[in-house]
Amino acid sequence: MKKAVILSGAGISAESGISTFRDSDGLWEQYRVEDVATYEGWLRNRPLVMDFYNQRRKQLLEVQPNAGHYELARLEQAYEVHIITQNVDDLHERAGSKNVLHLHGELKKARSTVDPEYIVDIDGWELKDTMADPQGAPLRPHIVWFGEAVPLIEEASRISAAADFYIIVGTSLAVYPAAGLVHYVPPRVPKYVVDPKEVHAPVPNVKYIKEPASTGLKKVVDELLALRGEG
């Protein structure tokens, strides 16, 4: 079965009502990155960081996947689909996608501050200051903060290199190392960029669909399913 690989970013979840980070009205206009998305910020003001992610989690529980998420799940009718997402929400999974790799962590999980292998699900929306691992070390959001390594980037590179089709949706290709994944995709592989904004993919064989994910992905999925005779 041919592989369809998707690199998704904040744009696909924005249509569900999830606050973006980099847009003119995004979260980085309201918060300083250094205060809520770095380990130094966590050490400096843990209650602020905890509240920031608790509010993000609370919002996530109030929204639903949109048509774009469901289109990618529909693609699994005829393809082996792998989603590499920069998003920390679980909307891809809730729409039915089975293979989702979260490059930047997962909002609904927490991990130990001393043992990166100790990761737990958060029940509800609130990560409390009293929660700890079995050794008593406090739990932190399971998020890759600025300045931290991206542990899954090598796996994402391997998945990208094995793609038969590559879909880029809702990302500006401005955030590294995720933006560099397109360079692992073989030149011959057809690539699609779905975004209402101007996004340039510095690789060959690209088709641009300047639409939101909800409508643009339907066109891509229809085209790919037609290729497999599954229209």
Backbone hydrogen bonds, N-H to C=O, Kabsch-Sander energy under -0.5 kcal/mol:
donor,donor_aa,acceptor,acceptor_aa,energy
4,A,2,K,-0.5
4,A,80,E,-2.2
5,V,3,K,-0.5
5,V,165,F,-2.7
6,I,82,H,-2.8
7,L,167,I,-3.1
8,S,6,I,-0.6
8,S,84,I,-2.3
9,G,169,V,-1.9
11,G,170,G,-2.9
12,I,9,G,-1.5
13,S,9,G,-0.7
14,A,10,A,-1.7
15,E,11,G,-0.7
16,S,13,S,-1.6
17,G,14,A,-1.5
18,I,13,S,-1.7
26,G,23,D,-2.2
27,L,20,T,-2.7
28,W,21,F,-2.0
29,E,26,G,-1.6
30,Q,26,G,-0.5
30,Q,27,L,-1.1
31,Y,27,L,-2.2
35,D,32,R,-1.4
36,V,32,R,-1.4
37,A,33,V,-2.5
42,W,38,T,-1.7
43,L,39,Y,-2.2
44,R,40,E,-2.1
45,N,41,G,-2.9
49,V,45,N,-1.8
50,M,46,R,-2.9
51,D,47,P,-2.3
52,F,48,L,-2.4
53,Y,49,V,-2.1
54,N,50,M,-2.3
55,Q,51,D,-2.5
56,R,52,F,-1.6
57,R,53,Y,-2.3
58,K,54,N,-2.4
59,Q,55,Q,-2.1
60,L,56,R,-2.0
61,L,57,R,-1.8
62,E,59,Q,-1.5
63,V,60,L,-1.2
69,H,66,N,-0.5
70,Y,66,N,-1.9
71,E,67,A,-2.2
72,L,68,G,-1.6
73,A,69,H,-1.5
74,R,70,Y,-2.1
75,L,71,E,-1.4
76,E,73,A,-1.3
77,Q,74,R,-2.0
78,A,75,L,-1.5
79,Y,75,L,-1.2
80,E,2,K,-2.9
81,V,79,Y,-0.9
82,H,4,A,-2.3
83,I,99,N,-3.0
84,I,6,I,-3.7
84,I,82,H,-0.6
85,T,83,I,-0.6
85,T,101,L,-2.7
86,Q,8,S,-2.6
94,R,90,D,-2.3
95,A,91,L,-1.4
96,G,92,H,-0.6
96,G,93,E,-1.2
97,S,92,H,-2.1
100,V,98,K,-0.7
101,L,83,I,-3.3
102,H,100,V,-0.6
103,L,85,T,-2.3
103,L,101,L,-0.9
104,H,85,T,-0.6
105,G,102,H,-1.0
106,E,142,H,-2.1
107,L,88,V,-3.1
109,K,106,E,-1.5
110,A,120,V,-2.7
111,R,140,R,-2.6
112,S,115,D,-0.7
112,S,118,Y,-2.1
113,T,138,P,-1.6
118,Y,115,D,-2.0
119,I,117,E,-1.1
120,V,110,A,-2.9
122,I,108,K,-2.8
123,D,121,D,-0.5
124,G,122,I,-0.8
127,L,125,W,-0.6
128,K,126,E,-0.7
131,M,128,K,-1.7
133,D,137,A,-2.7
136,G,133,D,-2.3
139,L,131,M,-1.7
140,R,111,R,-3.0
142,H,109,K,-2.0
143,I,141,P,-2.1
144,V,104,H,-2.1
145,W,143,I,-0.9
146,F,37,A,-2.4
148,E,145,W,-2.1
153,I,150,V,-1.7
156,A,152,L,-2.3
157,S,153,I,-2.0
158,R,154,E,-2.0
159,I,155,E,-2.3
160,S,156,A,-2.3
161,A,157,S,-2.1
162,A,158,R,-1.0
162,A,159,I,-0.6
163,A,160,S,-1.4
164,D,3,K,-2.5
165,F,3,K,-1.5
166,Y,190,P,-2.2
167,I,5,V,-2.9
168,I,166,Y,-0.5
168,I,192,Y,-3.6
169,V,7,L,-2.5
169,V,167,I,-0.6
170,G,194,V,-1.9
176,Y,174,A,-0.6
179,A,175,V,-2.4
180,G,177,P,-1.3
181,L,178,A,-1.9
182,V,179,A,-0.9
183,H,180,G,-1.4
184,Y,181,L,-1.9
185,V,181,L,-0.5
185,V,182,V,-0.8
189,V,186,P,-1.6
191,K,205,N,-2.3
192,Y,166,Y,-2.6
193,V,207,K,-2.5
194,V,168,I,-3.2
194,V,192,Y,-0.5
195,D,193,V,-0.6
195,D,209,I,-1.8
199,V,197,K,-0.7
201,A,199,V,-0.6
203,V,201,A,-2.2
207,K,191,K,-2.7
209,I,193,V,-3.2
210,K,208,Y,-0.5
211,E,209,I,-2.1
215,T,212,P,-0.6
216,G,212,P,-3.0
217,L,213,A,-2.3
219,K,215,T,-1.3
220,V,216,G,-1.7
221,V,217,L,-3.1
222,D,218,K,-2.6
223,E,219,K,-2.0
224,L,220,V,-2.6
225,L,221,V,-2.8
226,A,222,D,-2.0
227,L,223,E,-1.6
228,R,224,L,-1.0
229,G,226,A,-1.2
230,E,225,L,-3.4
